[in-house]
Amino acid sequence: MNKTQIDENKKSTFFWGYAGRFILLHLAVYTIIGGIFLYVQSLVPEARRVALDFEYFSPYRTPGFVSLAAQSSRGLILALIFYPFYTTITSSRRGGLALFGALWGVAIFGSVEPLPGSLEGMIYTITTLPEHAAVLAATAIQTALFVRLFLLWETSRVIGGGNGGVSADEETAVQPAPVSKKGHVLRFSLLHLFTYWVVGSIFYQISDYHEALASMEIFQLYRPLENIVMVLGVFFGQVVRGPLLALLLFPFLATWVGKRHGWLLLFGLLFGLTALGSPVFLHLGIKEALATTSFSQFIESWTIGIPEIFTQMLIFSILLFLWERKRIKQHEKPYPPHV
């Protein structure tokens, strides 16, 4: 066995150990906090928890085959997303804060699903303020507990002689030129608005959203989209959402901007956290797959929304990656250590 094969085997062993720990902790913490949340939710009068009782929006589910399968898959996807940033998370003084910001700020508050507790949910749905506050509080506690336990576990492996301190993706010691946080947030926000509105307008024309709004159960709690107040809310909501995502994802910039396929890492963070990593996406997907009678029917159920989100984030990731790389080449200097 040559050195390359040995290195690949070490990487594979490291990844599956890391992923196993990530999934196990995710399942345990989700089940504990979810159980407490569902119990408290059951004590609230039904009239005050309409969105939380709605199947498409409920962030926590009673443990069962579908729920456990969905959360296990979600844990694996999140582990894959953060694997290239393992060193940033575990070796930095603010690594825990960066992981919390991504898991709670991006995956929950910045989710593209209009869930209770998400910015999109506040814009698009009639969910009450107490429902939003309850989900934000519960998911913040869940995320903080997970991050704390995960970092303690990884740290204990390093102290115990494990390879937890080894860079998961062999991040290079010499990084590209520094990127101004203020400038990055501005570029991120402008591109976010541009791609959101251009791609959104195109898909609104080619997709029959009006029929979907009238027929699909998920749109029962949506606000009327034709109202001018709603239109302004959607616009200014994205003005807020862009800078928020930029700030929450900034700690990972030093890694993806220096990679040849950095746009793919950025896309993984965005699409993986805001769509695939949401609390309900995989649960509904598995349930839909079990309920549909044909593959074509299953595919058809995903033609509203998902292609638009995928396209918008892919174009955005490529454009931002190219823009940042171009600026780096104009100011080539040693990059400071991860913060």
N, C-alpha and C positions, 0 to 999 in steps of 0.2 A: 504494500500500500504506500503510495507516494505522499509527499507533504500536502499537496492540494486536497487529496482524498481525506487525509487526517483532519485538515482544517474544516472541510465541509461537514465531516461527521461531528466535530466539536460544535460547530454552529447549529447543526440540526438538534443535537442533544440539548444544547443551551436553550434553543427556542422552545422546544416542547416542554422543558422543565419550567421555563418562564411562563409560557402560555397556560400550563396546567395550574400553576399557582394563581395566575390572574383570574382564570375562569372559576376556580374553587372559591376564592375570596369574593368574587363578584356574586356568585350564586348565594353564598352564605349571608352576606350583608343585605342583598336584595330581599331574601326571604325573611330575615329578621325585621328589617325596617318596614317591608311591605305588610307583614302580618300585623304589626302595631298600627300602621296607617289604615288598613282595612277595618280593624276593630274600632278605631276612633271614628272612621267614616260611617260605620253602621249605627253609631249613636246620634248622628246628625239627621234631622228631619229630611225626608226624601225631596221635598221642595227646594231644599238648599244645596243639594248635591246632584243636580241633573246632569252636568257635564261629567262628573266623576263616575256616575253610574252608567254613562253611555259607553258602550263596548269599544267604540273606535278611539275614545279619548282616555280611558282609564289607565294610569301609569303603573298600577300594581294589580296583580291577579292572584287569585287563590291557587296555591301550588297544585299542579296537575301535569299530565304528559306534555300538553301543548306549551304551557307556561315554562316548564323546566327546559324543554327543548329550545324554545325561543330565547330564554335567558342564557343558556349554555352557548348557543350560536352567537348571541350578542356579545358575550364575554370573549369568545374566540376572535370575532371581528375587531373588537376594541384592542385586544392583545396584538393582533396583526398591525393595526393602525399605529400603535405606539412603539412597536418593536424597533423601527429605525431610529427612534428617539430615546432609546433606553438609557444611554449615557447622560443625555440632557436631563432626564427625569431623576435618575438615581445618584448622579455625581455632582449635582449642582445644589447650592444652598437653597435655591428657590424652586427646585425640581418638583417638590410636592405641591407647591402653589400653582405651578404650570400645569401639572396633571389635573388638579382640582378645577382650574379654570377651563381646561378643555372638556373634562367630563361633565361638569355641572354647567358652566357658562355657555359652552358651545353646544354640547349634546342635548341639554335640557332647555335653557333659556333661549339659545340660538337655533333650536330645532326648526326644520322646515315643516314639521307636522304641527298643526294648530292645536297643540295639547294644552291642558291647564298648566300654567307655570311657564309657558313659552311666550316669547314676544309675538310670534305668529298667531298664537291662540288669543292674545290680548287684542290683536288687530282684527282678525277675521271672525271670531266667534263671540257669542253672547254669554260666555262663561263668567260667573260672578267673581268679584275680587277676592272673597274668602277662599274660593276654590283655587284660584291662582296662588294665593299666599300659602295655603296648606301644602300644595304640591312643591312649591319652591322650598319651603322649610324642610319637608320630608326628604326630598332629593338632595338637599344640601347636607343634611345629617348623614344620609346614606353614602354620599360621595366622599365626605370628609373622613368617615370611618374607614371606608375602603382604602383611600389613599394612605392613611396613617398605617393601617395594618400591612398593606402591600410594601411600603417603603421599609417598615420594620423587618418584614420577612426577608426582603432583598438585602438589607444591611446585615442581618444576622448571618446570612450565607457568606458574605464577604469576610466577616469576622471569624466565621467557622472554617474558613479555607475554601469555600466554594468559588465558582467562577462568576458570581453575581456582579463583580465589579468590572468584568470584561465588557468592552463595548460590543453591543449586539450587532452593530452594522459596520464596525471598524471605522468610526467617524475619523476623518483626517485630522491630524494635529494642526496643520496650517489651514486656516479658514480663509474665505474670500474677504474682500474689503468690508468694513463695517457699514451697516445700513442704518441711516437715521430713523429712529422710531417715528418721529413726526412725519417725515417724508414717506415712510412706508405706509403709515395709516392713511395718509392722503391718497396715495396711489391705489391702495387696496379699496378705499371707499369709492373713489371715482370709477374704477373698473367694476366694482360690485354693482353700482347703480346702472352703469352702461349695459353690462351683460344681462342684468336682471330685467331691465325694461325692453331691450331689443329682443332677447330670446323669448321673454314672456309675451310680447306682442305677436311674434311669429306663431308661437304655439296657440295663442288665443284664436288666431285666424284659422289655423289648420285643424284644431281640435274642437270638438263639439262640446264646449264647456257648459253652454246653456242647458243642453239636454241632461248632462251629468248633474248639474245643480238641481234640476227639477226631479230627477229620478233616484239618485244615490242617497242612501240613508245617512251617510257621513255628513252630508251638507245640511241636515236638519237644524243644526245649531249655528250655521253661518249667518252673518249679517247680510243684508241685501247689498250686492256688489255694485248695483247701478247708482246708489246714493252717492252724491258728491262728497259728503263727509267721509264715507268709506273709502273713496278713491284717494282723498287727501291723506287719510290715515295709512293706507297702504304705501303711498309715496314717502311720507315722512317717517314711517316705520322702518323703511329700508335705509333712509338717511341715518337713522340711529343704529340699525343692525350692522351696517358695513364697518364703521369705526369700532364697534364693540367686538366683532369677530377678529378684526385686525389686531386689537390689543391683546385679546385672549390667546391668539395663536402666535404672537410675536416671539415668545421664548423658543419656538421651534424653527424660526426663520434661519438661524445660523446653520442648521443641518440641511434643510431641503434646498436652500439657495446654492449650496456648494456642490450638489450632486448633479451628475449628468442627466439623470431622470428625476430631478427635483420637482418638476411639475406634477409627476405622478404621486410623490409623497404629499404634496400640498393638496392634490385632489383627494387623496385618501383621507386626509384630515377633515376636509370640508364635507365631502359626500358621505364618508364613513361615519362621521360624528353627527351631522345634522339630519341625515336620512337613515342609513342602515343602523346607526347606533342609538336611535331614539327608543324609548321604552316600549313602543307599540308596534313598530314597523314589522319586525320579524314574527311577532305573535300573530298579527293579522295575516301575514303572508302564509305562515304554516296552516292556520285555520282555514284560509281560503283554499289552499291546495288540497286539504282533506275534504273540503265541502264540494269542490267543483267536480263535475263528471267527465270533463275532457281537458286536455292540455291547452287547446285553443281558447277555451272559456277562461282558463286560469290566466293566460297571457293577456287576454282582452281586459281583464280586471285591472291590469297594471298599466294600461295605455293612457290613463288620465293622471297627469302630475309627474310621475316618475321620469318619463323621457325628457320633459322640460327641465326638471331639476338637474338631471344627469348632464344634459347638454350645456346648461348655463354654467355649472360648476367646472366642467371640463374646459370650456372655452376660457373662463375666468382664470383657471389655474395655469393654463399655457401662457396666456397674455401677461399675467403678473410675474411668472417665472422669467419670461423673456425680458420684461421691463426691468426687473431687479438685476438680472445678469448684465444687462447693458449698462446700467448705472455703476455696477461694481467694476466693470472693465475700465470705466472712465476715472475711477478713484481706487486704483489697485494698491492696497496696503495690507499688512498683517491684520488678521481678524482677532479681536480680543476673545478671551475664554468665554465659555457659556456662562450666562448669568442665571 
